[in-house]
Amino acid sequence: MTETARPQIRPEQPADLDAVLDVIRAAFAGEGEQVAAIWREIAAGAVPHAGLVAVVDDRVVGHVGLSHGWLDARRALVDITVLSPLSVLPDLQSTGIGTALLGAAVERARTMSPLLVLEGSPAYYGPRGFAPGSAHGVRPASDRTPAPACQVVLGEGYEEWMTGRVVYREVWWRHDAAGLRDPELAQIEQALGVTPPMVVE
């Protein structure tokens, strides 16, 4: 990480929202408006949540969101934490800000629920403390998420019976953000070496 990119990580405040949405839009490029709209609704109270921001020279340059979801286990419906989105301004990516945000988010989430879940690249998140969901019997919310992309961190109160499918809050489904769709889905499956399920016409 360069000296100019060394961030202060602190809790997101209501006054940060416009800057956070700008960071999300920039980080997600073509999908930025959709992702920003999801976080705007979550921040407005649609879902219990917490956010962290990375600040450099009094400017918000990165953000990570934590929000409520469930795990549909056989014994009970379990409250869990969903990590999404993770955003860093494009000109400051690959400087360690995302890693710093992730570390702070994991520390925070361990005390929020027994399980932290995200969907993302195993190559990026694996070295940063995340394990395959499949190793703990956790399945993604949608079959449109390749299994290797579903990753977890175990938190306080986790017990081995807590296995099953992730259940996202309604805001993710309304914005069609629970999983991927073709052609992006097929490209990600190919990159991860995943064989897509057979489709019966």
N, C-alpha and C positions, 0 to 999 in steps of 0.2 A: 504494500500500500504506500502511495506517495504521501509526502507531508501535507500537500494541499488537499488530499482526499481523506485525511484522518477524521473520522466523524465522531460527533457526540450522539449517542443513542439515548433517546428518552421517550416516555409515553406520548402518544399522539393526543393533542388537545383539540377542542372544537375549532379554535382559531386557525388550526393547521389545514383544515379540510380543503380549501381551494388549492393550496400548494401541493397537497397530497394527490389530489385529482390530476393536477398538471403533471406530476411525476409519473403517475400511472399511465396517463395518455401517451407520454413520450416513450416510456419503457415498453409498452405493448404495441406501439406502432399501429398497424391496421386494425387491431382488436382493442385499441386503447379506449375508445368511447364506450364499448360494451363493458369492459372491466371496470372503468371509472363509474359507470352507472350502477353496477352491482355494489361497489364499495360505498357510493353515495347513499344507497338505500340502507345498507348495513349500518353505516355511521349515523343515519337518521333514527336508528332504533328498531329497524325491522328485525334484527337478530342481535342477541347478546354478543358483545364483541370487545376486543381490545386491539389497539394498534400501536406500533412503535415507529418512530421516524428517526432518520439519520440526518444530522444537521452539520453543515460545514460553513463556517463564516456566516452564521445566522441565517442560512438558507437551507430549506428542506430539500435534500438531494436523494433521499431514499425512503422507502416505507415498506412495512410488512403488516399484513392483517391477520388477526386471529379471531375466529368467530365460532359460534356454537353449531354442533351437529349431533348426530346420534350414531351409535353402533347397534345394529339389530341382532343382538346375541340371543341364543336359545333361552337363556335364563331370564333375561331382562333387557329392556331398552336402556342403553348406556349413554350418558352425556359425554361427548368427546369434543375436542377442539380441532377445527379445520384451519390450516395455514394457507391463506391465499387472500390477496395476491402478494407477491414479492416484487418490488419495483425499485430500480435505480436509474437515474438519468443516464441516457446512452453514453455521454462523454465521460462518465465516471464509472462505467461498468468495467469489471476486471481489475478493480483497484482494491478489493477487499471489503467494500461497503456492504455488499450482499451477504458475505460471510459473517460480518459483524452483526447485521440485522438478524440473521438466522440464529446465531448463538444466543442473542438476547431473547429472541422469540421462544426458543426451546427452553431456556431457563424459566421464562414466565409461564409457558404452557404446562410445564411439568407440575405446577401447583394448581392449575386450573381444572384439570381433568385427568383421568387415567390413561388417555391416549391422545396423541397429536398425530394428525393425518394430513398428508398433502399428495397432490398429483404433480409429478415433474420428472426430470431427467435423473435416473439413478447415478449416472456418471457425475453429476453435480452434487446431488444431495447425499449420496452414499458416504463420501469422504467427510461430510459435515455432520455425521451422527445419526443419519436416518437408516433404518433397516427395511428390507422388503416387507410389505404388509403380509405377503403370503407366508413368511416365516412365523407369523403369529396368528395365522388364520383370519386375517382381515382382508376382505374383498372390496374392490372399488364400488362406488355408488352405481355406476353404469357399466354395462358390458362394452361400452364405447371408450373405456379407459383400459389400455393395455395393462395387464397385471403388474409388470415390473415398474410401472409408473406410480403405482399406489405404494406409498412409503410411510413409515410410522416411527414415532419415538414414544417409548413407554413412560407414563407419568406416575405421579403419586396415586396410590390406590388401585393400580392395575392388578388384575388377577387373571390366571390362565384361562378361565372360562369365557373371557371377553373376546370372543371370536364371532365373525359374521360379516354382514355387508354394511358398509358405510351408508348413512342416510343424510343427504344434504337438506338444508332448509329450502323453503319454497323459492326464495329469490334466485338461487342458482339455476333451478329448472325453468323458471319464467324467462330467464335470459339465455336459455339453451347453453348453459356453461357447465353442465354436469357431464363431462366427457367430451370427446372429439367427434368430428364427422369427416367423412371422406370429402376430398382426397387427403386431407391432412392426417386423418386417422390411419389410412393405409401406409402413408409415408413413415409415420412414427412406428407402426408395427414392423415395417421392414427394417428400420434402423435398429430396433430392439430385438430383432430376430423372433418376433412373435407370429405364430400362425393364426390368422383370423378365423373366427368360428364359421362353420358352414352355414350358408344361408339357404333355406328351403324356399324355392319359388312356388 
